[in-house]
Amino acid sequence: MRYPELLLGMKKRPGLYFNNFSISTLRAFLDGYRHAAGDSDTFYVLDEFQLFIVKKFKINPVLSWNKIIRLYAHSDEQAFHQFFELFEEFLKENEKSK
């Protein structure tokens, strides 16, 4: 399974992967998956997503994508769900540029 498909599957059924809907928990899961997978596709996707988030929110790239999303959300749970919306937007934008 490719990384984007994994993330889109998580959006559909987040309760299968997480017991709380927190952007911090999501980030920890994705970092662990990224480390375990060790493939270039996984690294590329999150690195490109980071650039997308920095550009979208027009914010200093010192902050990681999860902290930027959390900064603009009302709660950690809202940031969790917003991640998936932003990730889909990121995928659509990447498709257009190909």
N, C-alpha and C positions, 0 to 999 in steps of 0.2 A: 504494500500500500504506500502510495506517495504521501508525502507530508501534507500538502494541501487537502487531500481527501480525508486524512486523519482528522484535521482540524474541522472540516465541514461536518464530519460525522459527530464530532464532539458537540457541535452547535445543535444538532438535531436531538441528541440524547446526552446532555451534560451529566445527568445523574449517574450514568454508567461509569464515568471517569472521576467525578468529584463528589465529595460529601458536603462541601460548602462552595458557593459560587463566589470566589474571591480572585481578583486579578493577580494577587501575589501567589496564590496556590496554582493558578494557571501557568504563571511564569515559571515556577519551580518545576512543574510537570514538563513543560516544553523544554526547559534547559536540560532536565534529566533525559528526556527522549532524544534530544539533539546530541547529547554526549554519547548515549548508548548506540545510536544509529551510526554515527560517525561518517555519514555519507555527505557528499558535497551539496546535494539538493537540499538537505535539511539546513545546512549552514547558510546557503545562499538565500533561501526563502526568508528566514528571520532577519538576516542582514539587510536585505532589500526592504523588508517590512519596516525596519527601523528607519531607513531613509525616507520611506513613504510617510510615516507618522511625523517625523521632524518637519518635512515639507508641508504637510497638511495643516499642522497646528502652528507652523511658523515659530518654532521654539528652539532654544539652544540644544544642540545635539549631545550635550553632556548627560542629559537625562535619558534613561532607557525607555523603550516604547511603553512598557507597562506603567511606568511612573507618569509619563505624559498623558496616557489615557486616563489614569486615576485622577490626575490633576484637574481634568475637565469633566469628570463624572461626579454625580451627587453622592454616590456610595461605592464601596468596593464591589458589591454585586452588580450595580449598573455598569461599572467599568468592565467587569467580566463579560457581560452580554454585549457591551459596545465593542469589545475586541473582535468578536465574530463578525459584526457588521462592517467594521473597518477592514478586517481581513478579506472579506468578500469584495469590498470596494477596491482594495489593493490588487486582488486577482483580476478583476475586470479591467482595471487600468493597465495592468501588465499585458493582458490579452490584446488590448487596443494598440499598444506600442510595438507589438510583434509583427 
